[in-house]
Structures are given as structure tokens and as C-alpha cells.
Amino acid sequence: MADNKSTTGSAGRFGARYGRVARRRVAEIEAEMHEDHECPACGEHDVDRAGTGIWECGACGHAFTGGAYTPETPGGRTVTRSIRAALADDDE
């Protein structure tokens, strides 16, 4: 018996199926999903996924929508930046 004991991570549930690259992508996505995320309302790092695209802060209870696996998507950041720029132009 081998003495090497290593953990398989979240994608270990797939065993030898689906290929190495697909299992690695799943593990990376799930690791990012379970990281600490900052609440847009209170700033605490206590945001958890409540459902697909629904995120909730454990500190203040603020619920908001985001991406399926991350609270903020790259597209969402771009849209927010564009809206801020457009509103700043209106003020001038």
C-alpha cells in the first residue's frame, strides 16, 4: 500500500471521468466561488452564494444578484464603469 495520502479537492468526486482539464476547471471555479467576497452594502467579507446568481451577506443580510459562480462578473464591472462615466459626464 502506498503511504502517499493526498486530498483530491472538490473535483475529486468525478474520479477518473471527464478528463484532467475539465476537472481542473471545475475545481478552480468552485474554489473561487467559496472564497471570501466583499459585500457591496457594508464592506464585510461575508458574502455567500444563496442560489444560482443570488448572493447574500451574512453580516448585514443584504441580498443581491451577480454571476452564477462569482458575485461580480467582468461584464458587470464594465457596465458599472460605463454608468459611472456617463453619470460623471452629466454632472459637468
Wavefront OBJ file of the C-alpha trace (Angstrom):
o trace
v 0.000 0.000 0.000
v 1.220 3.442 -0.836
v 1.847 5.795 2.032
v 1.057 8.878 -0.073
v -2.192 10.336 1.171
v -3.337 13.417 -0.704
v -6.643 15.189 -0.872
v -8.375 15.322 -4.209
v -10.175 18.654 -3.866
v -13.704 19.485 -4.893
v -13.436 17.837 -8.320
v -12.306 14.556 -6.759
v -15.921 13.440 -6.729
v -15.632 12.864 -10.505
v -12.921 10.238 -10.104
v -11.165 9.423 -13.368
v -14.038 10.690 -15.520
v -14.319 13.791 -17.763
v -10.618 14.475 -18.248
v -7.976 16.396 -16.375
v -8.675 19.839 -17.848
v -12.423 19.722 -17.167
v -11.864 18.583 -13.569
v -9.275 21.332 -13.035
v -11.670 23.992 -14.371
v -14.430 22.784 -12.051
v -12.040 22.874 -9.084
v -10.902 26.433 -9.941
v -14.472 27.707 -10.358
v -15.611 26.134 -7.092
v -12.561 27.459 -5.222
v -13.317 30.990 -6.452
v -16.994 30.581 -5.554
v -16.157 29.634 -1.950
v -13.652 32.476 -1.395
v -14.495 35.431 0.840
v -16.290 38.131 -1.162
v -16.881 41.737 -0.145
v -20.432 42.950 0.449
v -21.333 45.971 -1.718
v -23.543 47.360 1.073
v -21.463 47.051 4.258
v -17.982 46.126 3.009
v -17.663 42.987 5.153
v -16.078 39.874 3.623
v -19.022 37.628 4.462
v -20.877 37.127 1.165
v -22.041 33.597 0.372
v -23.906 32.089 -2.556
v -27.587 31.563 -1.742
v -28.518 30.135 -5.144
v -27.627 30.418 -8.797
v -26.737 34.078 -9.262
v -28.076 35.076 -5.822
v -25.582 36.246 -3.197
v -26.261 37.185 0.409
v -24.172 38.926 3.059
v -24.024 37.067 6.360
v -23.235 40.246 8.295
v -25.948 42.661 7.147
v -28.361 40.332 5.305
v -28.089 42.289 2.031
v -29.091 40.042 -0.893
v -28.140 40.884 -4.463
v -27.732 39.300 -7.865
v -24.460 38.560 -9.574
v -22.866 35.862 -11.635
v -23.645 32.189 -11.233
v -20.308 31.445 -9.564
v -18.964 34.904 -8.600
v -20.821 37.868 -7.124
v -19.444 40.224 -9.760
v -18.780 39.313 -13.383
v -16.346 41.036 -15.764
v -19.310 42.224 -17.839
v -20.967 43.646 -14.751
v -17.796 45.576 -13.877
v -17.723 47.064 -17.384
v -21.371 48.127 -17.218
v -20.899 49.696 -13.769
v -17.849 51.598 -15.022
v -19.755 52.832 -18.086
v -22.715 54.003 -15.993
v -20.414 55.879 -13.596
v -18.645 57.535 -16.531
v -21.954 58.556 -18.121
v -23.238 59.993 -14.841
v -19.972 61.883 -14.297
v -20.315 63.446 -17.769
v -23.827 64.634 -16.894
v -22.546 66.441 -13.800
v -20.043 68.530 -15.780
l 1 2 3 4 5 6 7 8 9 10 11 12 13 14 15 16 17 18 19 20 21 22 23 24 25 26 27 28 29 30 31 32 33 34 35 36 37 38 39 40 41 42 43 44 45 46 47 48 49 50 51 52 53 54 55 56 57 58 59 60 61 62 63 64 65 66 67 68 69 70 71 72 73 74 75 76 77 78 79 80 81 82 83 84 85 86 87 88 89 90 91 92
